[in-house]
Amino acid sequence: MEVNVPRIKLGSQGLEVSKQGLGCLGMSTSYAPRKPEPEMIELIHHAINSGVTFLDTSDLYGPHTNEILIGKAMKGGMREKVQIATKFGVILKDGKMEVHGEPAYVRAACEGSLKRLDVDCIDLYYVHRIDTRVPIEVTMGELKKLVEEGKIKYVGLSEPSVSTLRRAHAVHPITAIQIEWSLWARDVEEELIPACRELGIGIVPYSPLGKGFLSSGPKLIQNLEESDYRKVFPRFQPEHVENNKAVYERISGMAARKGCTPSQLSLAWVHHQGDDVSPIPGTTKVEHFNENIGALSVKLTQEEMTELGDLAAAVKGERNVFMKSTWKYADTPLVYEPNQPILSYERV
């Protein structure tokens, strides 16, 4: 069945994107070994031709290889059809991830992304994580210059606090924020979402399928490869799986009653949050992509929204904290202190 992918205004600065985007991280790293490049380019082209034109990447993904992949996929007239979002601010150094927001780094990172993507201008450029050592006004000052120079069109923030969001927006308008928001990640709703709507800032939920758990339940964990970084996520650990399995089963039960899949139901819940929301589920398979855009056809009543929303209270395990001290990102081993955030998440 062909699905019509609506377009929305993301934020109030003029950016228009598809109502659902495509997260490209897993095509190059993190979730499993790198996928064959021709297959991923074919998937990206299929997404664009299906109406999903909002592509999400980062200079961290690979590192760098995901942006190069996107750049190759843009050949042959595809660039004019898409809105490319990429990010800067996190680098790998000596086995650790560092967050940087100093002006010289902002400019160098932007130039690097432009070259890898092989574009003249980035549509939406996010601060991937907030460098708490550098006032956000300083970072935003350099981003404002890059907008004035025509190297980026719109500015975004990923995982900001409300205070940082307001301070950044006062320097130069923030078009969108990227945050984790799904049936089992609801902490943004109390303060951050209302602040975005007050300021006219669009919302881009990443991991809207709970890193795959809301699609497949415990079966996902059993099939993860050793190189898949989700193996260390707290909610995927044995002490939480049985509890979270019950949450998945409730989602699966409602999906069966409605004649859709758990993935479609979970994504539909995100879509029903408003017309200022464009989630970016990732995939490396055409059949999963087709399933995901099917969520745009799923209608939910207010009673169903409430029933689904209540599931978040039953989820066990931290959202984004590592419980092991060592993890491998791509081919680089990363070392963390146990129970510390994956990065300097400002909201943790």
Protein Blocks (a to p, Z undefined) as FASTA:
>chain_A
ZZddddddehjeopacdfbdcdfklmmgojlccddfklmmmmmmmmmmnopabdcddfkg
oghmlmmmmmmmmgghlmmmpccdddehiaceehiacddfbfklmmmmmmmmmmmnopab
dfbacdfbacfkbcfklmmmmmmmmmmnopafbdcdehiafklmmmmmmmpccfbdcddd
dfklcklmmmmmmmmmmnopacddehklgnommmnommlmmmpcfklmklmgmklpmklm
mmmmmmmmmmmmmmmmnopafklmmmmmmmmnojkbccddddfbfklmmmmmmmmmpccd
fklmmmmmmmmmmpgcdfkbcfbfbdcehjbccdddehiafblcfkZZ
